[in-house]
Amino acid sequence: MAHSLFNAVLLDAIVLLCCFVCLLAFTRMSVTHPATIYLLFHAMFISLRAIAVLNGATTLFSWKGANPVSETEISRAVMLADLALIAMTSGWILAAHRAANSGSGKRDARPRMLRPELLKPVATVCIVVGCAAMLLWSKLPGFSAQPLMTDWLDSNWSVIAQTWAGLSLLALIYCYGFRPGLVAAMGGYFYWVIYQGNFRFRLLIPLILLIQVYADRRGRRVPSASGIAALLICGLLFFPLKGIGQQLQAGDPIGELWENTKTEIVNVFRGDHPDLTILDQFASALTLADAHGHFYWGRTYAGLLTVAVPRQWWPEKPGLTSYEQEISTRARPMADTGMVVTMFGEFYLNFSYPGIVIMSFTLAYITGMWFEAAYRAGYFSLMHFTYLLVACNLIQVFRDGLISLFVFTLINMLPLVVLVALDLCSSRKNEIFYMQPMVKTPRVRKRTSRETVTPQESACP
C-alpha cells in the first residue's frame, strides 16, 4: 500500500508541475485567474497532504469505533484529483486559446460600467444593517452582554447579515481605492471577525477579494513581495483562527495564545492539522458513494431551491447536504462531524468517473472564458466586478462543491450581488455617459507586455 501511495505522490508531483508549466505558457495567469487559485488549493490540500500521509501522518477516522481512511483510498483520491487537474488545465488553456483567436486582447467597445450613484446608498443601508446585526448577534470586545433575539442565532441569516458592513466597505474600496478611512474601517472589521472565533470564511473571502482588488488597481499579475508575505502570514493564521478568537474572548494571556497558535501552525507544516484532511474526506466520500450503490444524477443540488428560506419559517426544510446523511455510516460519520465531500466528491456522487472529468473541464472552461471577458471589459466594468465576486469564492467551491458557488456568492455576498442586480436592471440609455472617464485619469506607468490589465487607477467620483 505504501508503494502504491508513493507512486501516486510521485505522479501527482509530475502532473502538478506539468500543468503549472502549461498554464504559465498558454494562459494569462495572475492572482485573479481561477487556475492560480486551484493550483494553490491542490498543492496544499492534495499534494502536501498526500506526502504527509506517506510520511506517517494519521488519516481521518483513526479513532476507536471508526474505520480509518486507508492509504489505498488516499492513492485513489490523489489519482482522481490529478485526472481532474488535467481536465481543468485543458479547459483553462482552451478558454485562453479561444479568447486569443477571437481578438480578446482588444477592450470591449461598450462594456456596461458600474454606477457609483447606486453604490453609495446600497453601501450605506448595508453598513447600517450589518452593524445592527453585529450588535444583536455577535460577541463584541469589551462587552459581556448576551446576544439579543436568540431565536435567530441558529439561522444562517444572522451570520450573513453580520458580514454586510465588511462587504460594503470592500465595494467602496473597489471603487474609491485604498483610502485611509476605508482601510482603517476594514481593519476594524477584520479584528471583529477574528474575535468571533468561528465562521472563518468571513475573514478568508474578503481578504482574498481585497488582495485581488489591490493587484488589479495597480495592474499587477501578482502581489508585491510584501503582499505575498502578508498573504502567507494570513494563510497560516487561518488555521488557528478559531482558537485565537476563543482565547481572546476568554481573556487568556498573550503568551498562552501565542503558544497555542504556534502549536497549531507547527501541525500545519507536519500535515496533521484537522483542516488539512480535505483529501481524506474526498477519499472517504468515494468509498461511501460506492457502498451506497447508486448515483444522485444532480439531486444533490435540489437544496438550492429552498436555501434562501429561513429555517425559523420552515423548520423541516431540506438541507443542502442531506445526501451526506444518506451515505454516512457509523464507522464514517461524515455528516455528523460536519465534513465535506469536496467538489470532486460531489461530481463523483452525481455522475461517477465521467462526472469528475466533464464537470471539472466545464467549470474550468467557463471560469476561464469569464476571466478573459472580465479583463477585456476593464476594471470599472460590471463584468470585471462580477467576476471578482466569483473568483474570491472559488476556494470554497473547490473545497465544498458547486453548491458553494451559489451559497457563498449569491447569499453570503448579498450586498454586492444586490449592487450588480441594480446595475443590470438600470436603463442602458445612460451607458455611454458612464463609459467616459469618471474622473480625470492620472498618468499611469508604462505596462510591460506580460501585464494583463490596464485598469483606471483613479477612483470613482
Secondary structure, DSSP 8 states (H G I E B T S, - for coil): -HHHHHHHHHHHHHHHHHHHHHHHHHS---TTSHHHHHHHHHIIIIIHHHHHHHTT---TT-STTS----HHHHHHHHHHHHHHHHHHHHHHHHHHHHHHHTTTTS--SS--B--HHHHHHHHHHHHHHHHHHHHHHS--TT-----S-GGGTTSHHHHHHHTHHHHHHHHHHHHH-S-HHHHHHHHHHHHHHHHH-S-THHHHHHHHHHHHHHHHHTT-SS--HHHHHHHHHHHHHHTTHHHHHHHHHHT--HHHHHHHHHHHHHHHHHT--GGGTHHHHHHHHHHHHHHH-S--TTGGGGGGGTTTS-TTT-TT---TTHHHHHH--SSS-TTTTT---HHHHHHHHHHHHHHHHHHHHHHHHHHHHHHHHHHHH-TTBHHHHHHHHHHTTHHHHHHH-THHHHIIIIITTHHHHHHHHHHHHS-GGGHHHHHS-SS---------TT-------S---
